[in-house]
Amino acid sequence: MSKKPLADDRRRELATEAFAKLVRAAFKGEADKAKEALVAIESQFSDEVDILDRARRFGAMGLNKDTGRTGRPKNASERLLSGVIALNAGDLDLAEKEVEAVLADQPKNADAHYTLAVVRARREKTDEAIASLKAACALSPERRAQAPLDGEFAALLGNPAFEAVTAA
């Protein structure tokens, strides 16, 4: 048995931990630490494209003033973030629950649709993943170019419906 998959799993785990560090710093209002964590993710884990993309999007989200509290997410941005953290940690049930709650409040949230597409792709629910991705691309056309490069959708490459959604 090759040791490379174990190394890849450990590397992904470290990238996930770095993302969690970014989130904790941001929620504590420690902007400098959050920026340092993002730079670390960009420099050390650039091959973990999905986590890198989520980290960059999180950094661009901008949190509200109530970032120092703990507990359940109280707004759509926090719920989406919670869903992304759960996705990165492999908790697909929580990720799906949080993202669907965001979409119930904000049906035009392209990031939530894209995240839900990832969750559904991981669950091998091809039709549902493509439907969510189609919604994300309709709301945010740059997702058309991103999706074919996202390793989360590797199993969908060559699928005619996926190709139709991501065609420019």
Secondary structure, DSSP 8 states (H G I E B T S, - for coil): --SHHHHHHHHHHHHHHHHHHHHHHHHTT-HHHHHHHHHHHHHH-TT-HHHHHHHHHHHHH---S--S--SS--SHHHHHHHHHHHHHHT-HHHHHHHHHHHHHH-TT-HHHHHHHHHHHHHTT-HHHHHHHHHHHHHH-TTHHHHGGG-GGGGGGTT-HHHHHHH--
